[in-house]
C-alpha cells in the first residue's frame, strides 16, 4: 500500500482487471521527472481515450520530503487528478525493498537531489511484472496494450 497525494491508502497492485503503470520520481526533480511526467500525461490521455482499464502511479522515492501536500502540488502541475493517475509514496521502512523490487537505483547528489534511473514499469492485470519501457516510449507502451487484445 502507498499513501497518495490525497492522504489515502492506495494499492500498488492492480484492482479488478486493471493494468498499472508505475514510474519512480521525486517531486522537486528539475529534469528527468518533469520530462517523464509529460510522457505519463500523454499516456494517460491516450489510454483514457481508448477506454483502457489502467491506473498510473508516480511513486516518490523521497517520502520524507514528498508529503501528500507536496505530491498534490506535483500532481496539479501535471494534471494527475488521483483517478487514473496519482502520485504516491511508500512508508519509509518499505522504500528500499520497493526500489529493489523494481530495480530502481537512487543516488543522492550534492545539491539535495538524486540521480536515478527512470522507466515505465507495467504490472499486468494479474499482478505480475509484464514489461519495462523507457519513459519516452509512449508508442511502445500503447503497443503493449494492443498486444493484450484477443
Buried (B, 14 or more C-beta within 10 A) or exposed (E): EBBBBBEEEBEBEBEEEBBBBBBBBBBBBEEBBBEBBEBBBBBBEBBEEEEBBBBBBBBBBBBEEBBBEBBBBBBEEBEBEBEBBBBBBBEEEBBEEBBEEBEBEBEEEEEEBBEBEBBBBBBBBEEEEBBEBEBBBBEEBBEBBEEEEE
